[in-house]
Amino acid sequence: MQVLAEVHRCDGYPVNWPDRPDEWLSQASAVSTASTTSALGAWVAELGGRVVGHVSLSRSGEGDLAPGLWSERSGTSKDLTAVVSRLFVAPRARGHGVGALLIGRAVGEARRRGLHPVLDVVASDTAAAALYERLGWELMATVEQRWSPSQLVSIRCYAAAS
């Protein structure tokens, strides 16, 4: 939790600090109205024996925009996607390729399962968007998403290169 709190203080991620950060991290997805989504994996990175990053992979859940966009674009079911999420790297560990390694691990697992990796990122998180684009992820769309009656957020939806 310490690394997540550090990232939140430095970068504002996650945008809305969870009441129970440990549960937020351990839940790769939640129950939607249509079905239960499921975790496919979660990984941490260590540097010098200390945890410095995290990523998770899950099935599409309520609120995930990229799976639907990928489905429309590819003409396949959104059930053939895997959502990369909860990616963060401690500020002190940046510049060591940790983010790229974590994303690579999640992408590898998605592909091993025959799924296409996708993700949503808050548009204001320009550093994350730059990382995805450097790694060859394709921006499918930028859309507005209502997170609460008083919170409208601009979201960039990406798909991993085929």
C-alpha positions in Angstrom: 0.0 0.0 0.0 2.9 2.3 0.6 3.9 2.4 -3.0 0.3 3.0 -4.1 0.0 5.9 -1.6 3.3 7.4 -2.9 2.1 7.2 -6.5 -1.2 8.8 -5.5 0.6 11.7 -3.7 2.9 12.2 -6.7 0.7 11.6 -9.7 -2.9 11.5 -8.5 -3.3 7.8 -9.3 -5.8 6.5 -8.6 -7.9 9.6 -9.3 -10.3 8.7 -6.5 -8.4 7.2 -3.5 -10.1 4.0 -2.5 -11.6 3.5 1.0 -9.8 0.2 1.2 -6.7 0.4 -1.0 -5.7 -3.2 -0.3 -9.0 -4.5 -1.5 -8.9 -2.2 -4.5 -5.5 -3.7 -5.5 -6.5 -7.3 -4.8 -9.7 -7.0 -6.8 -8.8 -7.1 -10.4 -12.5 -6.6 -11.2 -15.9 -6.4 -9.6 -19.4 -7.8 -10.0 -21.3 -6.2 -12.8 -25.0 -6.3 -13.4 -24.7 -8.7 -16.2 -22.1 -11.2 -15.0 -19.2 -11.7 -12.6 -15.9 -10.6 -14.1 -12.8 -12.4 -13.1 -9.1 -11.8 -12.3 -6.7 -13.4 -14.7 -3.5 -12.4 -12.9 -1.6 -9.7 -11.0 2.1 -9.1 -10.7 4.5 -6.9 -8.8 7.9 -5.7 -9.7 10.8 -5.5 -7.2 13.9 -3.4 -7.4 16.6 -3.9 -4.8 14.3 -6.3 -2.9 11.5 -3.7 -2.6 8.2 -3.7 -4.3 8.2 -0.8 -6.8 5.3 -1.6 -9.2 2.1 -3.5 -9.9 -0.2 -4.5 -12.8 -3.3 -6.7 -13.1 -5.2 -8.4 -15.8 -8.9 -9.2 -15.8 -11.9 -10.0 -17.9 -14.0 -7.0 -19.0 -16.1 -5.4 -16.2 -18.7 -2.8 -15.9 -17.2 0.6 -16.7 -14.4 -0.8 -18.9 -14.7 1.1 -22.3 -11.8 -0.4 -24.3 -13.2 -3.9 -24.6 -16.4 -2.7 -26.4 -14.4 -0.5 -28.7 -12.0 -3.3 -29.6 -15.0 -5.6 -30.2 -16.6 -3.1 -32.6 -13.4 -2.5 -34.4 -12.3 -6.1 -34.8 -15.8 -7.6 -35.3 -15.2 -10.1 -32.4 -16.7 -10.5 -29.0 -15.5 -8.4 -26.1 -15.1 -11.7 -24.3 -12.0 -12.1 -26.4 -10.3 -9.2 -24.6 -8.3 -8.9 -21.4 -8.1 -5.6 -19.5 -4.8 -4.4 -18.2 -5.3 -2.3 -15.1 -3.9 -1.1 -11.8 -0.6 -0.3 -13.3 1.7 1.9 -11.3 5.4 2.3 -10.6 7.0 4.0 -7.6 8.4 7.4 -8.6 11.9 6.3 -7.3 11.9 3.3 -9.7 10.9 5.1 -12.9 13.4 5.1 -15.8 14.4 1.5 -15.1 11.8 -0.1 -17.5 9.6 -1.4 -14.7 6.4 -0.2 -16.3 7.3 -1.8 -19.7 8.2 -5.1 -18.0 4.9 -5.2 -16.0 2.8 -4.4 -19.1 4.8 -7.0 -21.0 4.0 -9.6 -18.4 0.3 -8.8 -18.5 0.2 -8.8 -22.3 2.0 -12.1 -22.4 -0.5 -13.7 -20.1 -3.4 -12.3 -22.2 -2.0 -13.6 -25.4 -1.2 -17.0 -23.8 -5.0 -17.2 -23.1 -5.9 -16.2 -26.6 -7.2 -12.8 -25.5 -6.4 -9.3 -26.9 -5.1 -6.8 -24.3 -6.9 -3.5 -23.9 -6.9 -0.7 -21.3 -8.5 2.5 -20.3 -6.5 5.4 -18.9 -7.6 8.8 -17.6 -6.6 11.3 -20.3 -4.9 13.6 -17.8 -2.4 10.8 -17.1 -0.1 11.9 -20.0 2.9 9.9 -18.7 1.0 6.6 -18.8 -0.4 7.4 -22.2 3.1 8.2 -23.5 4.3 4.8 -22.1 1.6 2.9 -23.9 2.2 4.7 -27.1 6.0 4.1 -26.9 5.2 0.4 -26.5 3.1 0.4 -29.6 -0.4 0.5 -28.1 -3.0 2.0 -30.4 -5.3 4.8 -29.2 -8.8 3.7 -30.3 -10.8 6.7 -28.9 -11.0 9.3 -26.2 -14.4 9.3 -24.6 -16.2 11.0 -21.6 -17.2 8.7 -18.8 -19.4 9.7 -15.8 -17.9 8.3 -12.6 -20.4 10.0 -10.3 -23.1 12.6 -10.6 -20.5 15.3 -10.2 -17.5 13.6 -11.9 -17.1 13.5 -15.7 -13.8 12.1 -16.7 -12.1 12.0 -20.1 -10.8 8.4 -20.8 -8.3 7.3 -23.5 -9.0 3.7 -24.7 -6.0 1.7 -26.0 -5.5 -1.7 -27.7 -2.2 -3.6 -27.8 -0.7 -4.0 -31.2 -1.9 -7.1 -33.0 
